[in-house]
Amino acid sequence: MIILLVLGYVVVGAFELYMWSDRPWKKVLAYLCTLALAVTLTVIVVSSWQIPVPQPLRLLENWVKELWAGGGQ
Amino acid sequence: MRELVPDLQSMALVVIFTLGDSFIMALGSRAGNDIWLAFLLAIVLAVPVIALYARMRSLMHGESLQEGLATIYGKWPSRAIALAYSFYAWRLGSYVLIDLTSFIESISLPTTPRAAVATAYTLLALWAAKEGVEVLARWSVVMIRGVYFILFVAFAMLVTEVDLAEFLPVLYDGFQPILLGTLQLLDVPFLETVVLFWVFDAFVKPDSPYKVFLPGFAIASVFMCLIASASLAVLGAEQYATNYFPVFVATSRIDVAAFLTRLEYIVSISFGIGGFLKVAVCLLAASKALAIGLGFTDYRFLVTPVALSMIPAAQWLITDMMEAERIATKVVGSSQVFFQFVLPLILWITAEIRVAKGKKNSAST
């Protein structure tokens, strides 16, 4: 399943790049990096790895909870 | 090439975006039977913040979004801000996508995999986002008549089932439930309009952002207030809070002379339209902000990978309907407060100082 999905992304990426009238390397790099992120997320979800969602603002949330009991619920 | 949208079309887009998918949820449920007071307070509190978003866009008049940001905040800070909001819009789009798929799964397609529904919606949004904000705004003008009609009919029919005693006694539990309900509403969906800051490339006149954001928000919020209050008066405060889709359940109770029934499906049409537009706008905003963050003038080439990443993100960020409902009705979310209020406030103060300094310098030379 994972291989099929990755293959699907590769096909979509290759087709889109083929359709571009010009391919400046910066644009191609940005496109491939973003597509790689999408593939990584798909692999995480399909493979059922229990990777927690990063919450960088958790500290602020804890602070709000301390300030006002019940906040953030 | 700048994408210039007439004010009326932009306003239609703001109305449908604000209504979005959330009007069907248990908005402001923490306020109990004082929900109408929570709505009024939330509208009053949201207006200055939305005026702040409009003011920031007004300060950039004559320039595209990318140029305006670079002029006011400098090249690298503007890129960092854009990247942060790209993430916010992407995450919001994923949340909306999971709301849509959960609703469809609960109501009509229980055995269809969520990913299939999410993929169908995302492909449609991808197409719309690639066409740009001009097409989305024109589409909104066409669809808004239908949305107005549906919501008006739903409200008029709900009134036949309403029990006004459900609103009494007023302020029985004091002011705190109203405050909690107000914060719920500000969080989702009122201040989500910050995403629209990143959608419009330029405005027709310097005061256009005010004419677009404020009336658009006002119309949508009044509709939401009427529909939510009527639904609560039909179901009662307890059932309103415990149902995932109280507006849907309330409209299902409409029975006019055993002739007009099953009107909940017309509300679903409005939900579908709003949800699709919200996903498309979030996708557009995420792609545009990402392109600005990476220093590109064109954003269309990034739409496909961003859209494709939203499908797994919708499964990763929220795993079930309970979590989707919890996120849609939570009181205070740290990231929401940061992106909807704190960061815009800092950006607005910085913009005012920089623009004032710029004017002073040009006057002295």
Chai-1 contact restraints between the chains, C-beta under 6 A:
chainA,res_idxA,chainB,res_idxB,connection_type,confidence,min_distance_angstrom,max_distance_angstrom,comment,restraint_id
A,E16,B,T304,contact,1.0,0.0,6.0,A-B,restraint_1
A,K27,B,F301,contact,1.0,0.0,6.0,A-B,restraint_2
A,A30,B,L294,contact,1.0,0.0,6.0,A-B,restraint_3
A,Y31,B,F301,contact,1.0,0.0,6.0,A-B,restraint_4
A,T34,B,L302,contact,1.0,0.0,6.0,A-B,restraint_5
A,T34,B,P305,contact,1.0,0.0,6.0,A-B,restraint_6
A,L35,B,P305,contact,1.0,0.0,6.0,A-B,restraint_7
A,L37,B,S309,contact,1.0,0.0,6.0,A-B,restraint_8
A,A38,B,P305,contact,1.0,0.0,6.0,A-B,restraint_9
A,A38,B,L308,contact,1.0,0.0,6.0,A-B,restraint_10
A,A38,B,S309,contact,1.0,0.0,6.0,A-B,restraint_11
A,L41,B,S309,contact,1.0,0.0,6.0,A-B,restraint_12
A,L41,B,P312,contact,1.0,0.0,6.0,A-B,restraint_13
A,L41,B,A313,contact,1.0,0.0,6.0,A-B,restraint_14
A,T42,B,P312,contact,1.0,0.0,6.0,A-B,restraint_15
A,V45,B,P312,contact,1.0,0.0,6.0,A-B,restraint_16
A,V45,B,Q315,contact,1.0,0.0,6.0,A-B,restraint_17
A,V45,B,W316,contact,1.0,0.0,6.0,A-B,restraint_18
A,V53,B,L317,contact,1.0,0.0,6.0,A-B,restraint_19
A,L57,B,S334,contact,1.0,0.0,6.0,A-B,restraint_20
A,L57,B,S335,contact,1.0,0.0,6.0,A-B,restraint_21
A,L57,B,F338,contact,1.0,0.0,6.0,A-B,restraint_22
A,L60,B,S334,contact,1.0,0.0,6.0,A-B,restraint_23
A,E61,B,S334,contact,1.0,0.0,6.0,A-B,restraint_24
A,V64,B,V332,contact,1.0,0.0,6.0,A-B,restraint_25
A,G71,B,V332,contact,1.0,0.0,6.0,A-B,restraint_26
A,G72,B,V332,contact,1.0,0.0,6.0,A-B,restraint_27
